[in-house]
Amino acid sequence: MKNLTITVDDDVLDWARIEAARRGTSVSRMVGDFMAEMRQREDAYERAYLAWRTDERCWAAPNAIDSVASRACLARATGQNHSENKTPEAA
């Protein structure tokens, strides 16, 4: 494990010490756990976003080939910005 030096306001450190004691842990462990949790959340978000980007299903109605939803689905699948796919009448 590596050490990390951080700078925080005195009142924040006082709160962290009290909170760590209440939880039966150290400030160091509490900060490390917080950072690990944030990493997991970011990883989960990235996985969900990539799954959404690569989802080829289209939720538009079968006869709605030219609908806004169909264009949005196509834009998502091809990685284009939705605003780039607007037709003059939809803009």
C-alpha positions as CSV (number, residue, x, y, z in Angstrom):
1,M,0.0,0.0,0.0
2,K,1.0,3.6,-0.6
3,N,0.8,6.6,1.7
4,L,-1.2,9.7,0.7
5,T,-0.9,13.1,2.3
6,I,-3.9,15.4,2.0
7,T,-4.8,18.8,3.3
8,V,-8.2,19.5,4.8
9,D,-9.7,22.2,6.9
10,D,-9.4,21.7,10.7
11,D,-13.1,21.4,11.2
12,V,-13.3,18.7,8.5
13,L,-10.5,16.8,10.1
14,D,-12.2,17.1,13.5
15,W,-15.4,15.7,12.0
16,A,-13.5,12.9,10.2
17,R,-11.8,11.8,13.5
18,I,-15.1,11.7,15.3
19,E,-16.8,9.9,12.5
20,A,-14.0,7.3,12.2
21,A,-14.1,6.7,16.0
22,R,-17.9,6.3,15.8
23,R,-17.4,3.7,13.0
24,G,-14.6,2.0,14.8
25,T,-12.0,2.7,12.1
26,S,-9.3,5.2,11.3
27,V,-9.5,8.3,9.2
28,S,-7.0,6.7,6.8
29,R,-9.2,3.6,6.4
30,M,-12.3,5.7,6.0
31,V,-10.7,7.8,3.2
32,G,-9.3,4.7,1.5
33,D,-12.8,3.0,1.6
34,F,-14.4,6.2,0.2
35,M,-11.9,6.3,-2.7
36,A,-12.4,2.6,-3.4
37,E,-16.2,3.1,-3.4
38,M,-15.9,6.0,-5.8
39,R,-13.8,3.9,-8.2
40,Q,-16.4,1.1,-8.1
41,R,-19.2,3.6,-8.9
42,E,-17.2,5.1,-11.8
43,D,-16.4,1.6,-13.2
44,A,-20.0,0.5,-12.9
45,Y,-21.2,3.7,-14.7
46,E,-18.6,3.2,-17.5
47,R,-19.7,-0.4,-18.0
48,A,-23.4,0.6,-18.1
49,Y,-22.6,3.5,-20.5
50,L,-20.7,1.2,-22.8
51,A,-23.4,-1.4,-22.7
52,W,-26.0,1.3,-23.6
53,R,-23.8,2.5,-26.5
54,T,-23.4,-0.9,-28.0
55,D,-27.0,-2.0,-27.5
56,E,-28.3,-2.4,-31.1
57,R,-31.9,-2.9,-30.1
58,C,-34.2,-0.2,-31.3
59,W,-37.3,0.7,-29.2
60,A,-39.2,2.4,-31.9
61,A,-42.5,1.1,-33.2
62,P,-42.2,-1.3,-36.3
63,N,-43.8,1.2,-38.7
64,A,-42.0,4.3,-37.3
65,I,-38.9,4.1,-39.5
66,D,-38.6,7.9,-39.8
67,S,-39.5,8.7,-36.2
68,V,-37.4,10.7,-33.8
69,A,-36.8,7.6,-31.7
70,S,-35.5,5.7,-34.7
71,R,-33.1,8.4,-35.6
72,A,-32.0,8.6,-32.0
73,C,-31.4,4.9,-31.9
74,L,-29.4,5.0,-35.0
75,A,-27.3,7.9,-33.7
76,R,-26.6,6.1,-30.5
77,A,-25.6,2.9,-32.3
78,T,-23.2,4.8,-34.6
79,G,-21.9,7.1,-31.9
80,Q,-23.2,10.3,-33.5
81,N,-24.5,13.3,-31.6
82,H,-28.3,13.3,-31.7
83,S,-28.4,16.9,-32.8
84,E,-26.4,16.0,-35.9
85,N,-29.3,13.7,-37.1
86,K,-32.1,16.2,-37.0
87,T,-33.9,16.8,-40.3
88,P,-34.8,20.4,-41.1
89,E,-38.4,19.8,-40.1
90,A,-37.4,18.3,-36.8
91,A,-34.9,21.1,-35.9
